[in-house]
Amino acid sequence: MRNLLHLSLISLFGCCVAGQAPGFDPKVTFAPLTMPHAVNSYRSANGAPGPEYWQNRADYSLRAELDVAAKVLRVKETITYTNNSPDSLPSLWLQLDQNIYRKDSRASAMGGMRRRGGG
């Protein structure tokens, strides 16, 4: 079956190349694609940024202190968010995830993540 399929593809390809269908012009069929004008002012048709494209930015600084004896981690964090959007930004959402490996964590109580090695 595999040889038959292979021969059929060769036959089909050979007939198309050797005796191309009348009116078939590969230069027209495979010509470079002309992209339409910009979809909007923020993105062009090919996805590249347009003249009014903007992107917000978040920079952060973390200062951490680990007290090994007390098993305490203290962190001071500064987040600087730059809104380059033409719209106002009334709020930001900041998500902090708990330490899922602690035995008293909610994730542990719900049967969440376990340490490797079965701990």
C-alpha positions in Angstrom: 0.0 0.0 0.0 2.8 2.4 0.9 4.6 1.8 -2.5 1.3 2.2 -4.3 0.7 5.6 -2.6 4.3 6.6 -3.3 3.9 5.8 -7.0 0.6 7.6 -7.1 2.1 10.8 -5.7 5.0 10.6 -8.1 2.6 10.1 -11.0 0.4 13.0 -9.9 3.4 15.3 -9.3 5.0 14.3 -12.6 1.9 15.0 -14.6 1.5 18.4 -13.0 5.1 19.5 -13.6 5.6 18.0 -17.0 2.2 18.9 -18.5 0.8 21.8 -16.4 -2.8 22.6 -16.7 -3.6 25.2 -19.4 -3.8 28.7 -17.9 -1.8 27.7 -14.8 0.9 30.3 -14.1 3.1 29.5 -11.0 4.4 33.0 -10.8 0.8 34.2 -10.2 -0.1 31.4 -7.8 3.0 31.7 -5.7 3.4 35.5 -6.0 4.3 37.5 -2.8 1.3 38.1 -0.7 0.4 41.8 -0.5 -0.9 42.6 2.9 -3.9 45.0 3.1 -3.7 48.3 4.9 -3.5 48.5 8.6 -6.2 46.7 10.5 -6.2 49.7 12.9 -3.8 52.4 14.2 -2.5 50.1 16.9 -1.6 47.0 14.8 -0.8 46.5 11.2 -2.3 43.6 9.2 0.8 41.5 9.8 0.7 42.1 13.6 3.5 44.6 13.8 2.9 47.7 16.1 1.1 50.6 14.4 1.7 54.3 14.9 -0.5 54.5 18.0 0.7 51.2 19.6 1.4 51.4 23.3 2.5 49.0 26.0 2.3 49.3 29.8 5.3 48.6 32.0 5.9 47.2 35.5 9.2 47.5 37.2 9.9 46.2 40.7 12.5 46.1 43.4 12.6 43.4 46.1 14.7 43.6 49.2 14.6 40.3 51.1 15.9 39.3 54.5 16.0 35.7 55.6 16.2 34.9 59.3 17.1 31.2 59.2 17.0 30.8 63.0 13.4 32.1 63.2 12.4 30.6 59.9 11.1 34.0 58.7 11.4 35.8 55.4 10.9 39.6 55.3 10.4 41.4 52.0 10.1 45.0 51.1 8.8 45.5 47.6 8.4 48.6 45.4 6.3 48.3 42.2 6.4 51.1 39.7 3.7 50.8 37.1 3.8 53.0 34.0 0.5 53.4 32.2 1.3 54.3 28.6 -2.3 53.7 27.6 -4.4 56.7 26.4 -7.1 55.4 28.9 -7.0 56.0 32.7 -6.2 53.1 34.9 -8.4 53.2 38.0 -7.0 50.0 39.6 -4.3 47.3 39.3 -4.7 43.7 40.2 -1.8 42.2 42.1 -1.8 38.5 42.8 0.3 37.0 45.6 0.5 33.2 45.9 0.9 31.5 49.2 3.6 29.0 50.1 1.8 25.9 48.9 4.4 23.6 50.5 3.6 24.5 54.1 1.7 21.8 55.9 -0.8 24.4 57.2 -1.4 26.0 53.8 -4.9 26.0 52.3 -3.4 24.2 49.2 -2.1 21.4 51.4 -5.5 21.1 53.1 -7.2 20.8 49.7 -4.8 18.1 48.6 -2.7 20.5 46.5 0.9 20.4 45.6 3.2 17.9 47.4 6.9 18.1 47.7 8.9 15.8 45.4 9.7 12.6 47.2 6.3 12.3 48.8 6.9 14.8 51.6 
